[in-house]
Amino acid sequence: MATLDILQYPDPYLRHKAAPVDAVDDEVRALVDDMLETMYAAPGIGLAATQVGSDRRIAVIDVSESKDDPLVLINPEILAPEGSETSEEGCLSIPGVFEKVTRPECVTLRALDRDGNAYELQADGLLAVCIQHEVDHLDGRLFIDRLSMLKRQRIEKRLLKQRRRDGDSRRAAG
């Protein structure tokens, strides 16, 4: 297993729509394992393949307190969103940014697991939010796309200032 590099906003690959996985084979399972290792090391509760530069429709999630209950989503589809709930979200690809996002409160998910077995799952709460967040990544969307234009512009301005500051400090140190 290996820890992968997580792409950072505004990397254009984060806007890439992932392609369905044709067959769950050893290569796919190795990517899943690397994604889990990367997610836990970050630390995070979810990671989509597009965030690590892969165009496969794969995501991993673990919202358990003990971080030992991973959920693998291969070719995930959200079938039945219900209700509405607002909660705070963040993203490993947009570090340090947390905003309130409104999404469906409950979802029914259809996906394949690490071994290629189909399953359906009903989720609410944090798991439902995380599933929707990761499926958005696979569709080339970021949680900030669900914010008002004004909030997005403020976030982009803040991130640009931070990148400039970080770039200046790296040049000074080198």
C-alpha positions in Angstrom: 0.0 0.0 0.0 1.0 3.6 -0.6 0.0 7.0 0.5 -1.1 9.0 -2.5 -0.8 12.8 -3.2 -4.1 14.6 -2.7 -4.8 17.2 -5.4 -5.4 20.7 -4.1 -8.0 23.2 -5.3 -7.9 24.8 -7.9 -6.2 21.8 -9.7 -8.3 21.4 -12.9 -8.4 17.6 -12.5 -10.7 18.1 -9.5 -13.3 19.1 -12.2 -12.8 15.9 -14.1 -15.8 13.5 -14.3 -14.7 9.9 -13.3 -15.3 7.0 -15.7 -17.2 3.9 -14.5 -15.1 0.9 -13.4 -15.6 -2.0 -15.9 -14.3 -4.8 -13.7 -13.2 -4.9 -10.1 -9.7 -6.5 -10.3 -6.5 -6.5 -8.4 -5.5 -3.1 -9.8 -8.8 -1.6 -8.6 -8.4 -3.2 -5.2 -4.9 -1.9 -4.9 -6.2 1.6 -5.7 -8.9 1.2 -3.0 -6.3 0.1 -0.5 -4.0 3.1 -1.3 -7.0 5.5 -1.1 -7.9 4.1 2.3 -4.3 4.5 3.5 -4.2 8.1 2.1 -7.6 9.0 3.7 -6.6 7.7 7.1 -3.2 9.4 7.0 -4.7 12.8 5.9 -6.7 12.4 8.2 -10.1 12.5 6.6 -13.5 10.6 6.5 -13.8 10.3 2.7 -11.7 10.4 -0.4 -12.7 10.1 -4.1 -10.4 8.8 -6.8 -10.4 12.1 -8.7 -8.8 13.7 -5.6 -5.7 11.5 -6.1 -5.6 11.9 -9.9 -7.4 8.7 -11.0 -10.4 8.9 -13.3 -12.1 5.8 -11.9 -15.5 6.1 -10.2 -14.3 5.0 -6.8 -14.6 6.5 -3.3 -13.8 5.4 0.2 -15.4 6.6 3.4 -15.0 5.9 7.1 -17.2 7.9 9.5 -16.6 5.6 12.5 -15.1 7.0 15.7 -12.6 4.1 15.7 -11.6 4.5 12.0 -11.9 0.8 11.4 -15.2 0.6 9.4 -14.3 1.5 5.8 -17.0 1.7 3.2 -15.9 1.3 -0.5 -18.0 2.8 -3.2 -17.3 1.6 -6.7 -19.6 3.1 -9.4 -21.8 4.7 -6.7 -25.3 5.9 -7.6 -27.5 7.9 -5.4 -31.0 6.5 -6.0 -33.4 8.2 -3.6 -32.4 11.5 -1.9 -34.9 12.7 0.7 -35.4 15.7 2.9 -33.0 18.6 3.5 -30.3 19.2 6.0 -27.6 21.8 6.5 -24.3 20.8 8.0 -20.7 22.0 8.0 -18.4 20.4 5.4 -14.7 20.5 4.7 -12.6 18.8 2.0 -9.1 17.3 1.9 -8.6 19.1 -1.4 -9.5 22.5 0.1 -7.7 22.4 3.4 -8.8 24.8 6.1 -12.1 25.7 4.5 -15.3 24.8 6.3 -18.7 26.0 5.3 -22.4 25.1 5.8 -23.9 23.2 2.9 -27.5 22.1 2.4 -28.0 18.6 1.0 -30.6 15.9 1.1 -30.9 14.5 4.7 -31.2 10.8 3.6 -30.0 8.9 0.6 -30.2 5.4 -0.8 -26.9 4.4 -2.4 -26.2 1.6 -4.9 -22.6 0.6 -5.4 -20.1 -2.2 -5.7 -17.8 -3.1 -2.8 -14.1 -3.9 -2.8 -14.8 -7.4 -4.2 -17.2 -6.2 -6.9 -20.4 -7.3 -5.1 -23.4 -5.0 -5.6 -25.0 -3.5 -2.5 -27.6 -0.9 -1.5 -27.4 1.2 1.6 -29.7 3.7 3.2 -27.8 6.5 5.0 -28.6 9.6 7.0 -26.6 12.0 9.1 -22.8 12.3 8.5 -22.7 9.2 6.3 -25.3 10.6 3.9 -23.4 13.9 3.7 -20.1 12.1 3.1 -21.6 9.9 0.4 -23.0 12.9 -1.4 -19.8 14.8 -1.0 -17.7 12.0 -2.6 -20.2 11.3 -5.4 -20.0 15.0 -6.2 -16.2 14.7 -6.5 -16.7 11.8 -8.9 -18.9 14.1 -11.0 -16.4 16.9 -11.0 -18.1 19.0 -8.3 -16.7 20.5 -5.1 -18.7 21.4 -2.0 -17.9 25.0 -2.6 -19.9 24.8 -5.8 -23.0 24.5 -3.6 -22.3 27.8 -1.9 -23.3 31.3 -3.0 -21.2 33.1 -5.6 -20.1 35.6 -2.9 -18.9 32.9 -0.5 -17.1 31.1 -3.3 -15.3 34.3 -4.3 -14.3 35.0 -0.7 -12.9 31.4 -0.3 -11.0 31.7 -3.6 -9.5 35.0 -2.6 -8.4 33.7 0.8 -6.9 30.6 -0.8 -5.0 32.7 -3.4 -3.6 34.9 -0.6 -2.5 31.8 1.3 -0.8 30.2 -1.8 1.1 33.5 -2.4 2.1 33.6 1.2 3.2 29.9 1.2 5.1 30.4 -2.0 6.9 33.4 -0.6 7.9 31.5 2.5 9.2 28.6 0.5 11.3 30.9 -1.7 12.7 32.6 1.4 13.5 29.2 3.0 15.2 27.9 -0.2 
